[in-house]
Amino acid sequence: MAFPMQLTVFPAPTSPTANLDHGHDHGGCRTKALQTAEQLCNNRGVRLTPMRRQVLELIWESHRAIKAYDLLDRIKPTTGTAKPATVYRALDFLLEQGLIHKVESLNAFIGCSFSDHQHQQLLLTCIRCLEVEERPAAGVMEAIDRELEQAAFIIHHKAIEIHGICIRCAKHPPITATI
């Protein structure tokens, strides 16, 4: 006896490099991030080499987290010689400079929206469109800091990742069909 199955289809995300237009001026966002990166590197006396800049530009093509090997696949056609170690070195540099964040749960990277000042991370990841929004959430972080202090816990790194459905995707519910 066969039982009917319910199939839920989520709208497929566009390519990882496409920007979903939600009224967000991503061109301005990207330009500001790259200008801030150049300024910060100049002020710190570190080099934003062409490879580091290219990796940063690719990360900032959208607000979706991107994996290192996807970056490598995007870089190879332009350089022909890029190796995984090259991309990982660029990512390490960008992380050290606070220009990007690692989304640990996805083993992927996003551009830092607040790279011009020290902050802690609250990352909201949409499970449908895969966009990641960085929020300062000072009140949340202060509450966590109080808990950590009470526990006498010495923190090495703090990033909070929350997975759910963004407001844009919530407005477009998935299609459910019985097959």
HELIX and SHEET records of a PDB file:
HELIX    1   1 HIS A   26  ARG A   44  1                                  19    
HELIX    2   2 PRO A   50  ILE A   59  1                                  10    
HELIX    3   3 ALA A   68  THR A   79  1                                  12    
HELIX    4   4 PRO A   84  GLU A   96  1                                  13    
HELIX    5   5 GLU A  104  LEU A  106  5                                   3    
HELIX    6   6 ALA A  138  GLN A  150  1                                  13    
HELIX    7   7 ILE A  167  ALA A  170  1                                   4    
SHEET    1   A 2 GLN A   6  VAL A   9  0                                        
SHEET    2   A 2 ILE A 175  THR A 178 -1                                        
SHEET    1   B 2 ILE A 100  VAL A 103  0                                        
SHEET    2   B 2 ALA A 108  GLY A 111 -1                                        
SHEET    1   C 3 VAL A 132  ARG A 135  0                                        
SHEET    2   C 3 GLN A 121  CYS A 126 -1                                        
SHEET    3   C 3 ALA A 159  GLY A 164  1                                        
END                                                                             
